[in-house]
Amino acid sequence: MRIIGWVAAATILVAAGGTAFAESPGDPAAVKNEDGKYLDKEGNPTYKIVEGTVDWYTYSGYRRYHSECHVCHGPDGMGSTYAPALKDSLKTMSYGDFLGVVASGRKNVSSSQENVMPAFGDNPNVACYMDDLYVYLRARANDAVGRVRPANHEDKTQAYTQAENSCMGRK
């Protein structure tokens, strides 16, 4: 099942200190397209926007972010008094670190506050869409998309639908 693969990959990345990927997201330019998923020169998922039309992952990431993440991290990744602005975090956070934090959670404790990011590795509504969330937040971090729902998007590919169905346990 795809969730188990995500959790295992994220756990390995966290254990390895996230060294499987660059320490920062780097250049977001798409250089490769694999069935509608755009990749940068390092092989990390990225966004592609042409004449106001976003790729499916960016669009889906917007929808998933607003269904699962905005409650704590604020509208459009802008942060809140409760959780940091992911729009800013993705400027320096690597893909591997992002997967690790989302799957395993994070706890930051100081003398003045305690911030806890719960683990979402076993929540299929998040785990099955980690790439979508990463791509959307990466686009937000680079000001490639604004604070509103993307008006135009590419169609969902058959490969995406098959992977989504597999991850969600659908036939």
Salt bridges, closest charged atoms under 4 A:
GLU34 OE2 - LYS32 NZ 3.03
ASP40 OD2 - ARG138 NH2 2.93
ASP76 OD1 - HIS66 NE2 3.03
ASP76 OD2 - ARG147 NE 3.31
ASP88 OD1 - LYS91 NZ 3.76
GLU114 OE2 - LYS107 NZ 3.62
ASP131 OD2 - LYS37 NZ 2.42
ASP143 OD1 - LYS87 NZ 2.86
GLU164 OE2 - ARG64 NH2 3.85
GLU164 OE1 - LYS156 NZ 3.18
